[in-house]
Amino acid sequence: MERIKEEGKRVGMVGDGINDAPPALVAADVGFAIGTGTDVAMEAADITLMRGDLTSIVTAIRLSHKTMRTIKQNLFWAFFLQFYRNSLCSLRIFKSNGSRGSHGL
């Protein structure tokens, strides 16, 4: 696992805590615990899969990608609208002063 991480790749570990050690779940970039496994594995992992089938790993990864995309879109619109609002407020204050260029100095 360390060799793969040194190559700059991300490592995911899936385990139930019975045949694998929970420290391996912690050492991975993302640790998936199977919900039917031990409590120690579920505590050590980043994500606990409620079902025992491995196809839920793919679902969890897809869901995380969609979630990150939504977060990035929301941040973009929040910053854009904040900038737009501040620009409008600045123009409104500038026009209400009646000064052109001196800004009241």
N, C-alpha and C positions, 0 to 999 in steps of 0.2 A: 504494500500500500504506500509506503514512504517513497519508494522508487517512482511510482506513478505520479505522486504529488510533486516530487522534485522536477519531473518533466513538465510541470505546469498544468497538468490535467486535474480535473475535479474527480473526487472519489466518493462513491456512494456505497454504503454497506447495509445489507438487509439481514436481519437476524431475529431469532425468537428467544435468544438467551439460553437455549438448551445446548445446542451443539457449537455455538460460537460464544466468544467472550464479549460482554458489554463494553470493555475498553476499546474493542475494535469499532463499535458503533460510535464511540466518542471520538476516536482518532480520524474517522472519515469526515469529509466535508459535510456530508449529509448522512445521518443514520436513520434508517427505517426499522422500526420494531413491528413485528407481527403481533396483532392484538391478542392472539391466542397463546402468546409466549409468556415468559416470566415477567414479573413486575419490575425486576432489576433492569431487564432489557428495555422496557417501556420508559423507565426513568432515565436511562442513559441515552436513548435515541432522541433525535430532533423531531421526528414525525412518528406517530403511532398509527398504523393501519388497522382499522377496526375489523376488517375481514381477513381471513387467512390466505386468500389467493394473491398471487404475485401480480396479477393484472391491475390491481389497485395502485401499484407503484407508478405505472404509466399514467393513470388518472391523476394521481397526486402531483406528478411532475407537470402535466399539462395544466392543471389547475393553478399551480404556482406561477407558471409562465403567464397565464391570463391575468392573474392577480397583479403581477409586476407590471404588465402592460397597462392595466387600468390605473395603477398608482402613478405611473409616469405620465399618462394622459391627464390625470387629475392635477398633478403638479404643474404641468405645462399650462393648463387653462387657468389655474389659480394665479400663477405668476403673470401670465398675459393679462388677465382681467385686473389684477392689482396695478400693473403698470399703466394700463388704459385708464383706470379710475384715477390714479394719481396724476396722470397727464391732464385729464379733464379738470380736476380740482385745481391744478396749477394754472391752467388757462383761465378758469373762472376767477381765481384770486387776482390774477394779473389784470383782467378786465375790470374788476370791481374797484381796484385802486385808482384807475383812471390815469395812471402813469405809464409812460411808454419809454422803457429803457432805463429810467433812473431807479426804479424799484423803491421809491420813497427815500432815496438818499439825498 
